[in-house]
């Protein structure tokens, strides 16, 4: 079962890791950090988050390849994955969606809106 308060941030840049962690923890989320695909897979073997924030340019296996792998696995297929990337050219958003991401947040992270973006993604799909 997914931990509703846990977010996995797959990001190799330490400054971006620290910023994402600080904003998410301020919003009440628990945060796990993985600096590469293999580390992310190891963490996912221990506990499933409610959301994965995925950098696209990772060392070794890239983020889109890892996203495809996670979407192909029954254990992780239902976890929303949001691309967190500096790729902001025409077509980049579409490429992330085609490869299995549920959304796209451009870097640098806007700390004034990042928490709201994450809450919207994790909000229940049905309106009461």
Residue frames as a rotation matrix with the C-alpha (Angstrom) as fourth column:
UNK 1
0.576 0.817 0.000 0.00
0.817 -0.576 0.000 0.00
0.000 0.000 -1.000 0.00
UNK 2
-0.110 -0.595 0.796 1.20
0.529 -0.713 -0.460 3.50
0.841 0.370 0.394 -0.80
UNK 3
-0.318 -0.077 -0.945 2.07
0.884 -0.385 -0.266 5.86
-0.343 -0.920 0.190 2.03
UNK 4
0.533 0.668 0.518 -0.16
0.825 -0.545 -0.147 8.91
0.184 0.506 -0.842 1.38
UNK 5
0.922 -0.188 -0.338 2.32
-0.025 -0.901 0.433 11.33
-0.386 -0.391 -0.835 2.94
UNK 6
0.086 -0.973 0.215 5.45
0.252 0.230 0.940 10.01
-0.964 -0.027 0.265 1.18
UNK 7
0.948 0.051 -0.314 6.93
-0.276 -0.363 -0.890 11.60
-0.160 0.930 -0.330 -1.95
UNK 8
0.306 -0.876 0.373 9.96
0.661 0.478 0.579 10.11
-0.685 0.069 0.725 -3.71
UNK 9
0.801 -0.177 -0.572 12.13
-0.442 -0.819 -0.365 12.73
-0.405 0.545 -0.734 -5.40
UNK 10
0.462 -0.660 0.593 14.41
0.745 0.651 0.143 11.21
-0.481 0.376 0.792 -8.05
UNK 11
0.970 -0.179 0.167 16.92
-0.093 -0.900 -0.425 13.99
0.226 0.397 -0.890 -8.68
UNK 12
0.446 -0.872 -0.201 20.71
0.835 0.486 -0.257 13.95
0.322 -0.053 0.945 -9.04
UNK 13
-0.198 -0.512 0.836 21.36
0.174 -0.858 -0.484 17.62
0.965 0.050 0.259 -8.29
UNK 14
-0.509 -0.085 -0.857 21.93
0.824 0.242 -0.513 18.16
0.250 -0.967 -0.053 -4.57
UNK 15
-0.977 0.170 -0.130 20.66
-0.122 -0.940 -0.318 21.76
-0.176 -0.294 0.939 -4.56
UNK 16
-0.398 0.877 -0.269 17.41
-0.642 -0.057 0.765 20.65
0.656 0.476 0.586 -6.25
UNK 17
-0.241 0.251 -0.937 17.12
0.491 0.865 0.105 17.75
0.837 -0.434 -0.332 -3.78
UNK 18
-0.790 -0.152 -0.594 17.44
0.609 -0.307 -0.732 20.11
-0.071 -0.939 0.335 -0.82
UNK 19
-0.870 0.486 -0.080 14.97
-0.492 -0.863 0.116 22.62
-0.012 0.140 0.990 -2.25
UNK 20
-0.230 0.814 -0.533 12.34
-0.356 0.440 0.825 19.99
0.906 0.379 0.189 -3.10
UNK 21
-0.346 0.049 -0.937 12.73
0.716 0.659 -0.230 18.39
0.606 -0.751 -0.263 0.33
UNK 22
-0.945 -0.077 -0.316 12.43
0.281 -0.684 -0.673 21.72
-0.165 -0.725 0.669 2.15
UNK 23
-0.665 0.741 -0.097 9.27
-0.713 -0.590 0.379 22.77
0.224 0.322 0.920 0.32
UNK 24
-0.114 0.646 -0.754 7.60
-0.172 0.735 0.656 19.35
0.979 0.204 0.027 0.54
UNK 25
-0.507 -0.110 -0.855 8.40
0.747 0.440 -0.499 18.91
0.431 -0.891 -0.141 4.23
UNK 26
-0.979 0.182 -0.087 7.06
-0.123 -0.882 -0.454 22.40
-0.160 -0.434 0.887 4.93
UNK 27
-0.364 0.883 -0.296 3.83
-0.805 -0.138 0.576 21.23
0.468 0.448 0.762 3.27
UNK 28
0.171 0.437 0.883 3.66
-0.903 0.428 -0.037 18.20
-0.394 -0.791 0.467 5.57
UNK 29
0.850 0.080 -0.520 5.00
-0.364 0.803 -0.472 15.48
0.380 0.591 0.712 3.28
UNK 30
0.448 -0.778 0.441 7.66
-0.114 0.439 0.891 12.94
-0.887 -0.450 0.108 4.13
UNK 31
0.746 -0.253 -0.616 10.37
-0.665 -0.241 -0.707 12.89
0.030 0.937 -0.348 1.48
UNK 32
0.444 -0.692 0.569 12.74
0.360 0.719 0.595 10.21
-0.821 -0.060 0.568 0.23
UNK 33
0.509 -0.389 -0.768 15.51
-0.760 -0.621 -0.189 11.22
-0.403 0.680 -0.612 -2.16
UNK 34
0.500 -0.450 0.740 17.13
0.532 0.834 0.148 9.06
-0.683 0.320 0.656 -4.83
UNK 35
0.108 -0.577 -0.810 20.02
-0.419 -0.765 0.489 10.41
-0.902 0.286 -0.324 -6.89
UNK 36
-0.710 -0.333 -0.620 19.81
-0.703 0.279 0.655 7.82
-0.045 0.901 -0.432 -9.67
UNK 37
0.100 0.820 -0.564 17.49
-0.800 0.403 0.444 5.19
0.591 0.407 0.696 -11.15
UNK 38
-0.223 -0.225 -0.948 19.05
0.172 0.949 -0.266 2.26
0.960 -0.222 -0.173 -9.31
UNK 39
-0.991 -0.119 -0.066 18.70
0.093 -0.236 -0.967 4.06
0.100 -0.964 0.245 -5.98
UNK 40
-0.425 0.905 0.027 15.06
-0.905 -0.426 0.020 4.87
0.029 -0.016 0.999 -6.80
UNK 41
0.123 0.456 -0.881 14.33
-0.447 0.818 0.361 1.21
0.886 0.350 0.305 -7.58
UNK 42
-0.645 -0.427 -0.634 15.92
0.366 0.555 -0.747 0.18
0.670 -0.714 -0.202 -4.29
UNK 43
-0.934 0.326 0.144 13.79
-0.316 -0.574 -0.756 2.66
-0.164 -0.751 0.639 -2.33
UNK 44
-0.135 0.937 -0.321 10.64
-0.952 -0.032 0.306 1.55
0.276 0.347 0.896 -4.16
UNK 45
-0.211 -0.013 -0.977 11.41
-0.044 0.999 -0.004 -2.01
0.976 0.042 -0.211 -3.12
UNK 46
-0.878 -0.204 -0.434 11.13
0.413 0.138 -0.900 -0.94
0.243 -0.969 -0.036 0.52
UNK 47
-0.326 0.775 -0.542 8.16
0.486 -0.355 -0.799 1.44
-0.811 -0.524 -0.261 0.49
UNK 48
-0.343 0.295 0.892 5.76
0.904 -0.155 0.399 2.83
0.256 0.943 -0.213 -2.12
UNK 49
-0.881 0.006 -0.473 5.19
0.174 -0.926 -0.335 6.60
-0.440 -0.378 0.815 -2.17
UNK 50
0.197 0.980 -0.013 2.00
0.497 -0.112 -0.860 8.40
-0.845 0.163 -0.509 -3.16
UNK 51
0.985 0.055 -0.162 3.94
-0.095 -0.608 -0.788 10.40
-0.142 0.792 -0.594 -5.77
UNK 52
0.156 -0.967 0.200 7.24
0.822 0.239 0.517 10.28
-0.548 0.083 0.832 -7.63
UNK 53
0.841 -0.071 -0.536 8.90
-0.287 -0.899 -0.331 13.48
-0.458 0.432 -0.777 -8.84
UNK 54
0.504 -0.572 0.647 11.23
0.661 0.738 0.138 12.41
-0.556 0.358 0.750 -11.65
UNK 55
0.124 -0.591 -0.797 14.16
-0.533 -0.717 0.449 14.34
-0.837 0.369 -0.404 -13.07
UNK 56
0.954 0.281 -0.107 14.53
-0.225 0.431 -0.874 13.47
-0.199 0.858 0.474 -16.74
UNK 57
0.439 -0.873 -0.214 18.33
-0.341 0.058 -0.938 13.77
0.831 0.485 -0.272 -16.98
UNK 58
0.837 -0.190 0.513 19.74
-0.440 0.323 0.838 11.28
-0.325 -0.927 0.187 -14.49
UNK 59
-0.248 -0.946 -0.208 23.16
-0.958 0.208 0.198 9.66
-0.144 0.248 -0.958 -14.51
UNK 60
-0.885 -0.061 0.461 23.01
-0.031 0.997 0.072 6.18
-0.464 0.050 -0.885 -16.02
UNK 61
-0.475 0.801 0.364 19.38
0.875 0.387 0.291 5.28
0.092 0.457 -0.885 -16.76
UNK 62
-0.917 0.143 0.373 17.47
-0.089 -0.984 0.157 8.46
0.390 0.111 0.914 -17.68
UNK 63
-0.769 0.618 0.164 14.20
-0.334 -0.170 -0.927 9.48
-0.545 -0.768 0.337 -16.03
UNK 64
0.034 0.820 -0.572 11.93
-0.996 -0.019 -0.087 8.70
-0.082 0.572 0.816 -18.99
UNK 65
-0.292 -0.226 -0.929 13.34
-0.411 0.907 -0.091 5.19
0.863 0.355 -0.358 -19.27
UNK 66
-0.993 -0.061 -0.104 12.84
0.073 0.387 -0.919 4.68
0.096 -0.920 -0.380 -15.53
UNK 67
-0.451 0.892 -0.031 9.28
-0.738 -0.392 -0.549 6.03
-0.502 -0.225 0.835 -15.82
UNK 68
0.069 0.452 -0.889 8.48
-0.863 0.474 0.174 3.49
0.500 0.756 0.423 -18.57
UNK 69
-0.643 -0.393 -0.657 9.94
-0.043 0.875 -0.482 0.73
0.765 -0.281 -0.580 -16.40
UNK 70
-0.952 0.293 0.091 7.86
-0.111 -0.053 -0.992 1.77
-0.286 -0.955 0.083 -13.37
UNK 71
-0.190 0.933 -0.305 4.66
-0.923 -0.276 -0.268 2.05
-0.334 0.230 0.914 -15.42
UNK 72
-0.064 0.101 -0.993 5.24
-0.661 0.741 0.118 -1.47
0.748 0.664 0.019 -16.79
UNK 73
-0.864 -0.311 -0.395 5.47
0.081 0.690 -0.719 -2.96
0.496 -0.654 -0.571 -13.29
UNK 74
0.098 0.977 -0.189 2.20
0.421 0.131 0.898 -3.88
0.902 -0.168 -0.398 -11.52
UNK 75
0.025 -0.147 -0.989 3.73
1.000 0.017 0.023 -2.83
0.013 -0.989 0.147 -8.18
UNK 76
-0.535 -0.368 -0.761 4.39
0.462 -0.881 0.101 0.77
-0.708 -0.297 0.641 -9.26
UNK 77
-0.652 0.242 0.719 2.12
0.716 -0.119 0.688 1.31
0.252 0.963 -0.096 -12.28
UNK 78
0.344 0.929 0.134 -0.49
0.796 -0.364 0.484 3.28
0.498 -0.060 -0.865 -10.33
UNK 79
0.100 -0.383 -0.918 1.91
0.733 -0.596 0.329 5.72
-0.673 -0.706 0.221 -8.66
UNK 80
0.957 0.209 0.203 1.66
0.291 -0.689 -0.664 9.11
0.002 0.694 -0.720 -10.39
UNK 81
-0.052 -0.998 -0.045 4.99
0.889 -0.067 0.454 10.25
-0.456 -0.017 0.890 -11.77
UNK 82
0.938 0.290 -0.190 5.56
0.206 -0.906 -0.369 13.95
-0.279 0.307 -0.910 -12.40
UNK 83
0.245 -0.866 0.435 8.46
0.860 -0.012 -0.510 15.05
0.447 0.500 0.742 -14.56
UNK 84
0.846 -0.158 -0.508 10.55
0.196 -0.795 0.574 17.58
-0.495 -0.586 -0.642 -12.68
UNK 85
0.153 -0.763 0.628 12.87
0.934 0.320 0.161 18.92
-0.324 0.562 0.761 -15.33
UNK 86
-0.187 -0.340 -0.922 14.71
-0.001 -0.938 0.346 21.86
-0.982 0.066 0.175 -16.79
UNK 87
-0.865 -0.014 0.501 13.66
0.487 0.213 0.847 20.63
-0.119 0.977 -0.177 -20.25
UNK 88
-0.129 0.837 -0.532 11.19
0.297 -0.479 -0.826 23.33
-0.946 -0.264 -0.186 -21.17
UNK 89
-0.872 -0.211 -0.442 11.34
-0.350 -0.364 0.863 23.32
-0.343 0.907 0.244 -24.95
UNK 90
0.096 0.914 -0.395 8.37
-0.984 0.027 -0.176 22.80
-0.151 0.405 0.902 -27.25
UNK 91
0.324 0.134 -0.936 7.54
-0.506 0.861 -0.052 19.10
0.799 0.491 0.347 -27.24
UNK 92
-0.740 -0.672 -0.039 9.26
-0.315 0.397 -0.862 18.28
0.594 -0.625 -0.506 -23.93
UNK 93
-0.454 0.658 0.601 6.00
-0.797 0.002 -0.604 18.24
-0.399 -0.753 0.524 -21.95
UNK 94
0.540 0.699 -0.469 4.40
-0.840 0.488 -0.239 15.96
0.062 0.522 0.850 -24.54
UNK 95
-0.065 -0.660 -0.749 7.42
-0.423 0.698 -0.578 13.62
0.904 0.279 -0.324 -24.47
UNK 96
-0.871 -0.246 0.426 7.09
-0.481 0.240 -0.843 13.21
0.105 -0.939 -0.328 -20.71
UNK 97
-0.015 0.956 0.292 3.36
-0.860 0.136 -0.492 12.42
-0.511 -0.259 0.820 -21.00
UNK 98
0.505 0.161 -0.848 3.91
-0.731 0.603 -0.320 9.91
0.460 0.781 0.422 -23.84
UNK 99
-0.363 -0.769 -0.526 6.50
-0.268 0.627 -0.731 8.15
0.892 -0.124 -0.434 -21.68
UNK 100
-0.091 0.458 -0.884 4.10
0.648 0.701 0.296 7.73
0.756 -0.547 -0.361 -18.74
UNK 101
-0.932 -0.235 -0.274 4.35
0.361 -0.581 -0.730 10.88
0.012 -0.779 0.627 -16.66
UNK 102
-0.009 0.991 -0.134 1.09
0.999 0.003 -0.038 12.26
-0.037 -0.135 -0.990 -15.28
UNK 103
0.955 0.284 -0.090 2.32
0.284 -0.959 -0.016 15.83
-0.091 -0.010 -0.996 -15.37
UNK 104
0.105 -0.896 0.432 5.25
0.829 -0.161 -0.535 18.18
0.549 0.414 0.726 -15.74
UNK 105
0.910 0.035 -0.413 6.82
0.280 -0.788 0.549 20.75
-0.306 -0.615 -0.727 -13.43
UNK 106
0.583 -0.711 0.393 9.57
0.314 -0.249 -0.916 22.90
0.749 0.658 0.078 -14.92
UNK 107
0.350 -0.598 -0.721 12.75
0.848 -0.125 0.515 23.70
-0.399 -0.792 0.463 -13.00
UNK 108
-0.890 -0.456 -0.020 13.83
-0.012 0.067 -0.998 25.83
0.457 -0.887 -0.065 -11.38
UNK 109
-0.262 0.798 -0.542 11.18
0.908 0.394 0.142 25.02
0.327 -0.455 -0.828 -8.76
UNK 110
-0.352 0.290 0.890 8.97
-0.211 -0.951 0.226 27.98
0.912 -0.109 0.396 -7.93
UNK 111
-0.882 -0.104 -0.459 8.79
0.374 0.436 -0.818 27.69
0.285 -0.894 -0.346 -4.15
UNK 112
-0.775 0.632 -0.002 5.68
-0.524 -0.645 -0.556 29.87
-0.353 -0.430 0.831 -3.99
UNK 113
0.138 0.882 -0.451 3.61
-0.989 0.144 -0.021 27.44
0.046 0.449 0.892 -6.12
UNK 114
-0.585 -0.485 -0.649 5.37
-0.540 0.831 -0.134 24.05
0.605 0.272 -0.748 -5.78
UNK 115
-0.939 0.245 0.242 3.43
-0.091 0.503 -0.860 22.94
-0.332 -0.829 -0.450 -2.69
UNK 116
-0.052 0.970 -0.236 0.11
-0.643 -0.213 -0.735 23.84
-0.764 0.113 0.635 -4.33
UNK 117
-0.027 -0.022 -0.999 1.07
-0.948 0.319 0.018 21.92
0.318 0.948 -0.029 -7.47
UNK 118
-0.879 -0.351 -0.323 1.82
-0.235 0.907 -0.348 18.79
0.415 -0.230 -0.880 -5.43
UNK 119
-0.692 0.691 0.208 -1.42
-0.173 0.121 -0.978 19.08
-0.701 -0.712 0.036 -3.42
UNK 120
0.109 0.746 -0.657 -3.43
-0.905 -0.199 -0.375 19.38
-0.411 0.636 0.653 -6.65
UNK 121
-0.334 -0.315 -0.888 -1.77
-0.730 0.682 0.033 16.26
0.596 0.660 -0.458 -8.06
UNK 122
-0.947 -0.142 -0.289 -2.45
0.058 0.808 -0.586 14.27
0.316 -0.572 -0.757 -4.90
UNK 123
-0.551 0.813 0.189 -6.01
-0.752 -0.385 -0.535 15.57
-0.362 -0.436 0.824 -4.40
UNK 124
-0.420 0.482 0.769 -8.74
0.268 0.876 -0.402 12.94
-0.867 0.037 -0.497 -4.70
UNK 125
-0.974 0.019 0.228 -10.08
0.224 -0.110 0.968 12.66
0.044 0.994 0.103 -8.23
UNK 126
-0.169 0.984 0.060 -13.68
0.781 0.096 0.617 12.73
0.601 0.151 -0.785 -7.07
UNK 127
-0.755 0.050 0.654 -15.33
-0.296 -0.916 -0.271 15.83
0.586 -0.399 0.706 -5.71
UNK 128
-0.834 0.435 -0.339 -17.38
0.538 0.506 -0.674 15.27
-0.122 -0.745 -0.656 -2.57
